[in-house]
Amino acid sequence: MPEPRFLLLSDVAAELNVSDSQVYHMVRRGELPAIKIGGRGQWRVERSALEAYIAAKYTETAEWVARNPLVEPDPED
């Protein structure tokens, strides 16, 4: 069975191992693209948008690590 194209916010939260509330705030801030569907305006995140978000976070993290190297104390000090 193919994976669904659209995910519930709770599915996204499970994928990212964060709370539903965190995902909701990511969506509301525009950090994670999502759509509202149905009469009650339920949020859905397209799987490809989630994958793009994850890839962007890997890039962002790598850039942060490069700018903030872990400096270990010199053992001879």
PyMOL Python script that loads the backbone (N, CA, C, O; Angstrom):
from pymol import cmd

cmd.read_pdbstr("""\
ATOM      1  N   MET A   1       0.842  -1.178   0.000  1.00  0.00           N
ATOM      2  CA  MET A   1       0.000   0.000   0.000  1.00  0.00           C
ATOM      3  C   MET A   1       0.893   1.249   0.000  1.00  0.00           C
ATOM      4  O   MET A   1       1.790   1.355   0.836  1.00  0.00           O
ATOM      5  N   PRO A   2       0.667   2.183  -0.909  1.00  0.00           N
ATOM      6  CA  PRO A   2       1.516   3.381  -0.954  1.00  0.00           C
ATOM      7  C   PRO A   2       1.260   4.285   0.244  1.00  0.00           C
ATOM      8  O   PRO A   2       0.180   4.280   0.834  1.00  0.00           O
ATOM      9  N   GLU A   3       2.286   5.061   0.585  1.00  0.00           N
ATOM     10  CA  GLU A   3       2.136   6.006   1.685  1.00  0.00           C
ATOM     11  C   GLU A   3       1.160   7.095   1.272  1.00  0.00           C
ATOM     12  O   GLU A   3       1.094   7.449   0.095  1.00  0.00           O
ATOM     13  N   PRO A   4       0.398   7.633   2.225  1.00  0.00           N
ATOM     14  CA  PRO A   4      -0.544   8.696   1.875  1.00  0.00           C
ATOM     15  C   PRO A   4       0.208   9.965   1.453  1.00  0.00           C
ATOM     16  O   PRO A   4       1.293  10.261   1.953  1.00  0.00           O
ATOM     17  N   ARG A   5      -0.396  10.698   0.525  1.00  0.00           N
ATOM     18  CA  ARG A   5       0.213  11.942   0.047  1.00  0.00           C
ATOM     19  C   ARG A   5       0.170  13.021   1.135  1.00  0.00           C
ATOM     20  O   ARG A   5       1.118  13.790   1.297  1.00  0.00           O
ATOM     21  N   PHE A   6      -0.946  13.065   1.877  1.00  0.00           N
ATOM     22  CA  PHE A   6      -1.121  14.085   2.911  1.00  0.00           C
ATOM     23  C   PHE A   6      -1.135  13.449   4.290  1.00  0.00           C
ATOM     24  O   PHE A   6      -1.658  12.352   4.484  1.00  0.00           O
ATOM     25  N   LEU A   7      -0.547  14.163   5.244  1.00  0.00           N
ATOM     26  CA  LEU A   7      -0.431  13.670   6.613  1.00  0.00           C
ATOM     27  C   LEU A   7      -1.199  14.568   7.572  1.00  0.00           C
ATOM     28  O   LEU A   7      -1.268  15.783   7.382  1.00  0.00           O
ATOM     29  N   LEU A   8      -1.770  13.963   8.594  1.00  0.00           N
ATOM     30  CA  LEU A   8      -2.349  14.720   9.695  1.00  0.00           C
ATOM     31  C   LEU A   8      -1.208  15.364  10.479  1.00  0.00           C
ATOM     32  O   LEU A   8      -0.071  14.897  10.418  1.00  0.00           O
ATOM     33  N   LEU A   9      -1.506  16.430  11.213  1.00  0.00           N
ATOM     34  CA  LEU A   9      -0.468  17.043  12.038  1.00  0.00           C
ATOM     35  C   LEU A   9       0.065  16.044  13.060  1.00  0.00           C
ATOM     36  O   LEU A   9       1.248  16.071  13.397  1.00  0.00           O
ATOM     37  N   SER A  10      -0.797  15.172  13.550  1.00  0.00           N
ATOM     38  CA  SER A  10      -0.346  14.160  14.512  1.00  0.00           C
ATOM     39  C   SER A  10       0.622  13.170  13.864  1.00  0.00           C
ATOM     40  O   SER A  10       1.544  12.685  14.519  1.00  0.00           O
ATOM     41  N   ASP A  11       0.414  12.869  12.574  1.00  0.00           N
ATOM     42  CA  ASP A  11       1.352  11.995  11.854  1.00  0.00           C
ATOM     43  C   ASP A  11       2.710  12.675  11.705  1.00  0.00           C
ATOM     44  O   ASP A  11       3.755  12.046  11.876  1.00  0.00           O
ATOM     45  N   VAL A  12       2.681  13.965  11.384  1.00  0.00           N
ATOM     46  CA  VAL A  12       3.921  14.738  11.249  1.00  0.00           C
ATOM     47  C   VAL A  12       4.645  14.768  12.591  1.00  0.00           C
ATOM     48  O   VAL A  12       5.860  14.584  12.652  1.00  0.00           O
ATOM     49  N   ALA A  13       3.897  15.000  13.656  1.00  0.00           N
ATOM     50  CA  ALA A  13       4.493  15.030  14.992  1.00  0.00           C
ATOM     51  C   ALA A  13       5.174  13.699  15.302  1.00  0.00           C
ATOM     52  O   ALA A  13       6.276  13.676  15.851  1.00  0.00           O
ATOM     53  N   ALA A  14       4.526  12.603  14.957  1.00  0.00           N
ATOM     54  CA  ALA A  14       5.113  11.283  15.203  1.00  0.00           C
ATOM     55  C   ALA A  14       6.383  11.100  14.378  1.00  0.00           C
ATOM     56  O   ALA A  14       7.369  10.557  14.877  1.00  0.00           O
ATOM     57  N   GLU A  15       6.372  11.545  13.126  1.00  0.00           N
ATOM     58  CA  GLU A  15       7.553  11.429  12.252  1.00  0.00           C
ATOM     59  C   GLU A  15       8.735  12.204  12.824  1.00  0.00           C
ATOM     60  O   GLU A  15       9.872  11.733  12.790  1.00  0.00           O
ATOM     61  N   LEU A  16       8.459  13.398  13.349  1.00  0.00           N
ATOM     62  CA  LEU A  16       9.516  14.268  13.860  1.00  0.00           C
ATOM     63  C   LEU A  16       9.809  14.039  15.346  1.00  0.00           C
ATOM     64  O   LEU A  16      10.745  14.618  15.897  1.00  0.00           O
ATOM     65  N   ASN A  17       9.008  13.198  15.980  1.00  0.00           N
ATOM     66  CA  ASN A  17       9.147  12.912  17.407  1.00  0.00           C
ATOM     67  C   ASN A  17       9.038  14.191  18.246  1.00  0.00           C
ATOM     68  O   ASN A  17       9.847  14.445  19.138  1.00  0.00           O
ATOM     69  N   VAL A  18       8.011  14.984  17.930  1.00  0.00           N
ATOM     70  CA  VAL A  18       7.686  16.203  18.676  1.00  0.00           C
ATOM     71  C   VAL A  18       6.195  16.170  19.001  1.00  0.00           C
ATOM     72  O   VAL A  18       5.488  15.252  18.583  1.00  0.00           O
ATOM     73  N   SER A  19       5.722  17.156  19.737  1.00  0.00           N
ATOM     74  CA  SER A  19       4.306  17.177  20.092  1.00  0.00           C
ATOM     75  C   SER A  19       3.446  17.706  18.949  1.00  0.00           C
ATOM     76  O   SER A  19       3.933  18.400  18.056  1.00  0.00           O
ATOM     77  N   ASP A  20       2.176  17.371  18.992  1.00  0.00           N
ATOM     78  CA  ASP A  20       1.224  17.898  18.015  1.00  0.00           C
ATOM     79  C   ASP A  20       1.214  19.422  18.064  1.00  0.00           C
ATOM     80  O   ASP A  20       1.121  20.089  17.034  1.00  0.00           O
ATOM     81  N   SER A  21       1.310  19.955  19.267  1.00  0.00           N
ATOM     82  CA  SER A  21       1.301  21.406  19.452  1.00  0.00           C
ATOM     83  C   SER A  21       2.490  22.060  18.762  1.00  0.00           C
ATOM     84  O   SER A  21       2.343  23.121  18.156  1.00  0.00           O
ATOM     85  N   GLN A  22       3.653  21.448  18.844  1.00  0.00           N
ATOM     86  CA  GLN A  22       4.837  21.998  18.172  1.00  0.00           C
ATOM     87  C   GLN A  22       4.623  22.042  16.664  1.00  0.00           C
ATOM     88  O   GLN A  22       4.976  23.029  16.019  1.00  0.00           O
ATOM     89  N   VAL A  23       4.055  20.993  16.101  1.00  0.00           N
ATOM     90  CA  VAL A  23       3.805  20.961  14.661  1.00  0.00           C
ATOM     91  C   VAL A  23       2.779  22.031  14.284  1.00  0.00           C
ATOM     92  O   VAL A  23       2.943  22.721  13.278  1.00  0.00           O
ATOM     93  N   TYR A  24       1.736  22.167  15.080  1.00  0.00           N
ATOM     94  CA  TYR A  24       0.725  23.195  14.815  1.00  0.00           C
ATOM     95  C   TYR A  24       1.373  24.580  14.771  1.00  0.00           C
ATOM     96  O   TYR A  24       1.073  25.380  13.885  1.00  0.00           O
ATOM     97  N   HIS A  25       2.249  24.858  15.715  1.00  0.00           N
ATOM     98  CA  HIS A  25       2.903  26.165  15.742  1.00  0.00           C
ATOM     99  C   HIS A  25       3.870  26.331  14.565  1.00  0.00           C
ATOM    100  O   HIS A  25       4.008  27.438  14.043  1.00  0.00           O
ATOM    101  N   MET A  26       4.534  25.269  14.141  1.00  0.00           N
ATOM    102  CA  MET A  26       5.399  25.335  12.957  1.00  0.00           C
ATOM    103  C   MET A  26       4.580  25.696  11.724  1.00  0.00           C
ATOM    104  O   MET A  26       5.017  26.488  10.889  1.00  0.00           O
ATOM    105  N   VAL A  27       3.397  25.113  11.616  1.00  0.00           N
ATOM    106  CA  VAL A  27       2.501  25.389  10.493  1.00  0.00           C
ATOM    107  C   VAL A  27       1.993  26.827  10.569  1.00  0.00           C
ATOM    108  O   VAL A  27       2.020  27.546   9.571  1.00  0.00           O
ATOM    109  N   ARG A  28       1.537  27.244  11.732  1.00  0.00           N
ATOM    110  CA  ARG A  28       0.974  28.593  11.892  1.00  0.00           C
ATOM    111  C   ARG A  28       2.014  29.689  11.675  1.00  0.00           C
ATOM    112  O   ARG A  28       1.672  30.787  11.237  1.00  0.00           O
ATOM    113  N   ARG A  29       3.289  29.398  11.980  1.00  0.00           N
ATOM    114  CA  ARG A  29       4.367  30.361  11.736  1.00  0.00           C
ATOM    115  C   ARG A  29       4.801  30.374  10.274  1.00  0.00           C
ATOM    116  O   ARG A  29       5.547  31.260   9.856  1.00  0.00           O
ATOM    117  N   GLY A  30       4.339  29.398   9.495  1.00  0.00           N
ATOM    118  CA  GLY A  30       4.743  29.311   8.097  1.00  0.00           C
ATOM    119  C   GLY A  30       6.056  28.578   7.895  1.00  0.00           C
ATOM    120  O   GLY A  30       6.600  28.566   6.791  1.00  0.00           O
ATOM    121  N   GLU A  31       6.565  27.968   8.951  1.00  0.00           N
ATOM    122  CA  GLU A  31       7.823  27.228   8.877  1.00  0.00           C
ATOM    123  C   GLU A  31       7.647  25.914   8.107  1.00  0.00           C
ATOM    124  O   GLU A  31       8.551  25.472   7.397  1.00  0.00           O
ATOM    125  N   LEU A  32       6.478  25.303   8.260  1.00  0.00           N
ATOM    126  CA  LEU A  32       6.162  24.044   7.590  1.00  0.00           C
ATOM    127  C   LEU A  32       4.906  24.259   6.754  1.00  0.00           C
ATOM    128  O   LEU A  32       3.837  24.520   7.304  1.00  0.00           O
ATOM    129  N   PRO A  33       5.021  24.152   5.428  1.00  0.00           N
ATOM    130  CA  PRO A  33       3.850  24.374   4.574  1.00  0.00           C
ATOM    131  C   PRO A  33       2.752  23.341   4.832  1.00  0.00           C
ATOM    132  O   PRO A  33       3.018  22.151   5.003  1.00  0.00           O
ATOM    133  N   ALA A  34       1.514  23.832   4.856  1.00  0.00           N
ATOM    134  CA  ALA A  34       0.358  22.959   5.076  1.00  0.00           C
ATOM    135  C   ALA A  34      -0.859  23.592   4.413  1.00  0.00           C
ATOM    136  O   ALA A  34      -0.843  24.762   4.032  1.00  0.00           O
ATOM    137  N   ILE A  35      -1.905  22.797   4.286  1.00  0.00           N
ATOM    138  CA  ILE A  35      -3.173  23.293   3.755  1.00  0.00           C
ATOM    139  C   ILE A  35      -4.280  22.994   4.744  1.00  0.00           C
ATOM    140  O   ILE A  35      -4.183  22.072   5.554  1.00  0.00           O
ATOM    141  N   LYS A  36      -5.340  23.796   4.661  1.00  0.00           N
ATOM    142  CA  LYS A  36      -6.543  23.539   5.460  1.00  0.00           C
ATOM    143  C   LYS A  36      -7.598  22.996   4.516  1.00  0.00           C
ATOM    144  O   LYS A  36      -7.836  23.559   3.447  1.00  0.00           O
ATOM    145  N   ILE A  37      -8.229  21.902   4.913  1.00  0.00           N
ATOM    146  CA  ILE A  37      -9.252  21.290   4.064  1.00  0.00           C
ATOM    147  C   ILE A  37     -10.487  20.984   4.889  1.00  0.00           C
ATOM    148  O   ILE A  37     -10.444  20.937   6.118  1.00  0.00           O
ATOM    149  N   GLY A  38     -11.573  20.779   4.191  1.00  0.00           N
ATOM    150  CA  GLY A  38     -12.815  20.372   4.838  1.00  0.00           C
ATOM    151  C   GLY A  38     -13.530  21.510   5.525  1.00  0.00           C
ATOM    152  O   GLY A  38     -12.983  22.598   5.702  1.00  0.00           O
ATOM    153  N   GLY A  39     -14.761  21.240   5.908  1.00  0.00           N
ATOM    154  CA  GLY A  39     -15.600  22.239   6.550  1.00  0.00           C
ATOM    155  C   GLY A  39     -15.067  22.719   7.884  1.00  0.00           C
ATOM    156  O   GLY A  39     -15.316  23.855   8.287  1.00  0.00           O
ATOM    157  N   ARG A  40     -14.333  21.854   8.572  1.00  0.00           N
ATOM    158  CA  ARG A  40     -13.782  22.244   9.876  1.00  0.00           C
ATOM    159  C   ARG A  40     -12.362  22.781   9.763  1.00  0.00           C
ATOM    160  O   ARG A  40     -11.739  23.102  10.775  1.00  0.00           O
ATOM    161  N   GLY A  41     -11.842  22.882   8.536  1.00  0.00           N
ATOM    162  CA  GLY A  41     -10.511  23.438   8.321  1.00  0.00           C
ATOM    163  C   GLY A  41      -9.401  22.644   8.975  1.00  0.00           C
ATOM    164  O   GLY A  41      -8.582  23.195   9.711  1.00  0.00           O
ATOM    165  N   GLN A  42      -9.374  21.351   8.706  1.00  0.00           N
ATOM    166  CA  GLN A  42      -8.335  20.507   9.289  1.00  0.00           C
ATOM    167  C   GLN A  42      -7.047  20.655   8.487  1.00  0.00           C
ATOM    168  O   GLN A  42      -7.068  20.713   7.258  1.00  0.00           O
ATOM    169  N   TRP A  43      -5.937  20.714   9.200  1.00  0.00           N
ATOM    170  CA  TRP A  43      -4.632  20.892   8.574  1.00  0.00           C
ATOM    171  C   TRP A  43      -4.108  19.570   8.006  1.00  0.00           C
ATOM    172  O   TRP A  43      -4.290  18.502   8.590  1.00  0.00           O
ATOM    173  N   ARG A  44      -3.452  19.681   6.848  1.00  0.00           N
ATOM    174  CA  ARG A  44      -2.769  18.541   6.234  1.00  0.00           C
ATOM    175  C   ARG A  44      -1.424  19.022   5.701  1.00  0.00           C
ATOM    176  O   ARG A  44      -1.302  20.129   5.176  1.00  0.00           O
ATOM    177  N   VAL A  45      -0.424  18.168   5.848  1.00  0.00           N
ATOM    178  CA  VAL A  45       0.922  18.455   5.351  1.00  0.00           C
ATOM    179  C   VAL A  45       1.241  17.430   4.271  1.00  0.00           C
ATOM    180  O   VAL A  45       1.135  16.223   4.492  1.00  0.00           O
ATOM    181  N   GLU A  46       1.624  17.916   3.120  1.00  0.00           N
ATOM    182  CA  GLU A  46       1.993  17.009   2.036  1.00  0.00           C
ATOM    183  C   GLU A  46       3.322  16.334   2.386  1.00  0.00           C
ATOM    184  O   GLU A  46       4.260  16.985   2.846  1.00  0.00           O
ATOM    185  N   ARG A  47       3.385  15.033   2.163  1.00  0.00           N
ATOM    186  CA  ARG A  47       4.591  14.268   2.508  1.00  0.00           C
ATOM    187  C   ARG A  47       5.838  14.889   1.880  1.00  0.00           C
ATOM    188  O   ARG A  47       6.881  14.970   2.529  1.00  0.00           O
ATOM    189  N   SER A  48       5.740  15.324   0.633  1.00  0.00           N
ATOM    190  CA  SER A  48       6.908  15.916  -0.030  1.00  0.00           C
ATOM    191  C   SER A  48       7.332  17.219   0.657  1.00  0.00           C
ATOM    192  O   SER A  48       8.521  17.533   0.694  1.00  0.00           O
ATOM    193  N   ALA A  49       6.376  17.980   1.201  1.00  0.00           N
ATOM    194  CA  ALA A  49       6.706  19.205   1.936  1.00  0.00           C
ATOM    195  C   ALA A  49       7.425  18.859   3.238  1.00  0.00           C
ATOM    196  O   ALA A  49       8.356  19.557   3.641  1.00  0.00           O
ATOM    197  N   LEU A  50       6.997  17.789   3.889  1.00  0.00           N
ATOM    198  CA  LEU A  50       7.674  17.351   5.107  1.00  0.00           C
ATOM    199  C   LEU A  50       9.098  16.914   4.796  1.00  0.00           C
ATOM    200  O   LEU A  50      10.026  17.268   5.523  1.00  0.00           O
ATOM    201  N   GLU A  51       9.280  16.154   3.731  1.00  0.00           N
ATOM    202  CA  GLU A  51      10.622  15.705   3.345  1.00  0.00           C
ATOM    203  C   GLU A  51      11.516  16.892   3.001  1.00  0.00           C
ATOM    204  O   GLU A  51      12.694  16.897   3.357  1.00  0.00           O
ATOM    205  N   ALA A  52      10.972  17.898   2.312  1.00  0.00           N
ATOM    206  CA  ALA A  52      11.735  19.106   1.981  1.00  0.00           C
ATOM    207  C   ALA A  52      12.104  19.862   3.253  1.00  0.00           C
ATOM    208  O   ALA A  52      13.215  20.377   3.371  1.00  0.00           O
ATOM    209  N   TYR A  53      11.174  19.929   4.205  1.00  0.00           N
ATOM    210  CA  TYR A  53      11.430  20.584   5.482  1.00  0.00           C
ATOM    211  C   TYR A  53      12.575  19.888   6.212  1.00  0.00           C
ATOM    212  O   TYR A  53      13.479  20.544   6.729  1.00  0.00           O
ATOM    213  N   ILE A  54      12.532  18.565   6.250  1.00  0.00           N
ATOM    214  CA  ILE A  54      13.583  17.803   6.928  1.00  0.00           C
ATOM    215  C   ILE A  54      14.928  18.041   6.251  1.00  0.00           C
ATOM    216  O   ILE A  54      15.931  18.245   6.935  1.00  0.00           O
ATOM    217  N   ALA A  55      14.968  18.019   4.932  1.00  0.00           N
ATOM    218  CA  ALA A  55      16.217  18.261   4.197  1.00  0.00           C
ATOM    219  C   ALA A  55      16.755  19.660   4.492  1.00  0.00           C
ATOM    220  O   ALA A  55      17.959  19.840   4.678  1.00  0.00           O
ATOM    221  N   ALA A  56      15.863  20.644   4.535  1.00  0.00           N
ATOM    222  CA  ALA A  56      16.283  22.017   4.835  1.00  0.00           C
ATOM    223  C   ALA A  56      16.851  22.109   6.247  1.00  0.00           C
ATOM    224  O   ALA A  56      17.821  22.831   6.482  1.00  0.00           O
ATOM    225  N   LYS A  57      16.254  21.384   7.185  1.00  0.00           N
ATOM    226  CA  LYS A  57      16.745  21.404   8.566  1.00  0.00           C
ATOM    227  C   LYS A  57      18.129  20.759   8.666  1.00  0.00           C
ATOM    228  O   LYS A  57      18.962  21.209   9.452  1.00  0.00           O
ATOM    229  N   TYR A  58      18.385  19.706   7.875  1.00  0.00           N
ATOM    230  CA  TYR A  58      19.724  19.109   7.856  1.00  0.00           C
ATOM    231  C   TYR A  58      20.743  20.136   7.363  1.00  0.00           C
ATOM    232  O   TYR A  58      21.819  20.272   7.945  1.00  0.00           O
ATOM    233  N   THR A  59      20.407  20.858   6.296  1.00  0.00           N
ATOM    234  CA  THR A  59      21.293  21.879   5.755  1.00  0.00           C
ATOM    235  C   THR A  59      21.509  22.988   6.768  1.00  0.00           C
ATOM    236  O   THR A  59      22.642  23.407   7.006  1.00  0.00           O
ATOM    237  N   GLU A  60      20.424  23.465   7.364  1.00  0.00           N
ATOM    238  CA  GLU A  60      20.497  24.525   8.374  1.00  0.00           C
ATOM    239  C   GLU A  60      21.362  24.100   9.557  1.00  0.00           C
ATOM    240  O   GLU A  60      22.163  24.890  10.057  1.00  0.00           O
ATOM    241  N   THR A  61      21.206  22.871   9.998  1.00  0.00           N
ATOM    242  CA  THR A  61      21.984  22.364  11.127  1.00  0.00           C
ATOM    243  C   THR A  61      23.459  22.244  10.765  1.00  0.00           C
ATOM    244  O   THR A  61      24.321  22.602  11.567  1.00  0.00           O
ATOM    245  N   ALA A  62      23.759  21.750   9.576  1.00  0.00           N
ATOM    246  CA  ALA A  62      25.153  21.623   9.137  1.00  0.00           C
ATOM    247  C   ALA A  62      25.824  22.993   9.075  1.00  0.00           C
ATOM    248  O   ALA A  62      26.983  23.135   9.466  1.00  0.00           O
ATOM    249  N   GLU A  63      25.098  24.003   8.583  1.00  0.00           N
ATOM    250  CA  GLU A  63      25.649  25.361   8.525  1.00  0.00           C
ATOM    251  C   GLU A  63      25.886  25.900   9.931  1.00  0.00           C
ATOM    252  O   GLU A  63      26.901  26.550  10.181  1.00  0.00           O
ATOM    253  N   TRP A  64      24.957  25.637  10.853  1.00  0.00           N
ATOM    254  CA  TRP A  64      25.109  26.091  12.229  1.00  0.00           C
ATOM    255  C   TRP A  64      26.330  25.435  12.874  1.00  0.00           C
ATOM    256  O   TRP A  64      27.112  26.101  13.552  1.00  0.00           O
ATOM    257  N   VAL A  65      26.489  24.132  12.660  1.00  0.00           N
ATOM    258  CA  VAL A  65      27.627  23.412  13.239  1.00  0.00           C
ATOM    259  C   VAL A  65      28.937  23.973  12.683  1.00  0.00           C
ATOM    260  O   VAL A  65      29.911  24.118  13.422  1.00  0.00           O
ATOM    261  N   ALA A  66      28.966  24.288  11.385  1.00  0.00           N
ATOM    262  CA  ALA A  66      30.181  24.841  10.782  1.00  0.00           C
ATOM    263  C   ALA A  66      30.528  26.208  11.384  1.00  0.00           C
ATOM    264  O   ALA A  66      31.703  26.537  11.548  1.00  0.00           O
ATOM    265  N   ARG A  67      29.511  26.995  11.710  1.00  0.00           N
ATOM    266  CA  ARG A  67      29.737  28.323  12.306  1.00  0.00           C
ATOM    267  C   ARG A  67      30.025  28.257  13.799  1.00  0.00           C
ATOM    268  O   ARG A  67      30.574  29.199  14.370  1.00  0.00           O
ATOM    269  N   ASN A  68      29.660  27.156  14.428  1.00  0.00           N
ATOM    270  CA  ASN A  68      29.802  27.006  15.880  1.00  0.00           C
ATOM    271  C   ASN A  68      30.525  25.708  16.213  1.00  0.00           C
ATOM    272  O   ASN A  68      29.929  24.788  16.772  1.00  0.00           O
ATOM    273  N   PRO A  69      31.801  25.634  15.871  1.00  0.00           N
ATOM    274  CA  PRO A  69      32.517  24.368  16.113  1.00  0.00           C
ATOM    275  C   PRO A  69      32.611  24.058  17.604  1.00  0.00           C
ATOM    276  O   PRO A  69      32.705  24.952  18.446  1.00  0.00           O
ATOM    277  N   LEU A  70      32.583  22.779  17.893  1.00  0.00           N
ATOM    278  CA  LEU A  70      32.744  22.323  19.267  1.00  0.00           C
ATOM    279  C   LEU A  70      34.214  22.417  19.592  1.00  0.00           C
ATOM    280  O   LEU A  70      35.042  21.734  18.989  1.00  0.00           O
ATOM    281  N   VAL A  71      34.530  23.255  20.536  1.00  0.00           N
ATOM    282  CA  VAL A  71      35.933  23.433  20.934  1.00  0.00           C
ATOM    283  C   VAL A  71      36.136  22.704  22.251  1.00  0.00           C
ATOM    284  O   VAL A  71      35.599  23.084  23.291  1.00  0.00           O
ATOM    285  N   GLU A  72      36.907  21.678  22.174  1.00  0.00           N
ATOM    286  CA  GLU A  72      37.172  20.899  23.378  1.00  0.00           C
ATOM    287  C   GLU A  72      38.400  21.479  24.066  1.00  0.00           C
ATOM    288  O   GLU A  72      39.331  21.931  23.399  1.00  0.00           O
ATOM    289  N   PRO A  73      38.408  21.469  25.378  1.00  0.00           N
ATOM    290  CA  PRO A  73      39.578  22.004  26.091  1.00  0.00           C
ATOM    291  C   PRO A  73      40.817  21.177  25.778  1.00  0.00           C
ATOM    292  O   PRO A  73      40.752  19.958  25.616  1.00  0.00           O
ATOM    293  N   ASP A  74      41.942  21.873  25.698  1.00  0.00           N
ATOM    294  CA  ASP A  74      43.208  21.200  25.455  1.00  0.00           C
ATOM    295  C   ASP A  74      43.549  20.362  26.690  1.00  0.00           C
ATOM    296  O   ASP A  74      43.605  20.902  27.795  1.00  0.00           O
ATOM    297  N   PRO A  75      43.778  19.050  26.524  1.00  0.00           N
ATOM    298  CA  PRO A  75      44.031  18.200  27.687  1.00  0.00           C
ATOM    299  C   PRO A  75      45.334  18.575  28.422  1.00  0.00           C
ATOM    300  O   PRO A  75      45.535  18.152  29.560  1.00  0.00           O
ATOM    301  N   GLU A  76      46.215  19.357  27.787  1.00  0.00           N
ATOM    302  CA  GLU A  76      47.475  19.721  28.438  1.00  0.00           C
ATOM    303  C   GLU A  76      47.346  21.012  29.223  1.00  0.00           C
ATOM    304  O   GLU A  76      48.315  21.442  29.850  1.00  0.00           O
ATOM    305  N   ASP A  77      46.182  21.642  29.210  1.00  0.00           N
ATOM    306  CA  ASP A  77      45.995  22.888  29.979  1.00  0.00           C
ATOM    307  C   ASP A  77      45.731  22.607  31.426  1.00  0.00           C
ATOM    308  O   ASP A  77      45.551  23.537  32.212  1.00  0.00           O
TER     309      ASP A  77
END
""", "prot")
cmd.dss("prot")
cmd.show_as("cartoon", "prot")
cmd.util.cbc("prot")
cmd.orient("prot")
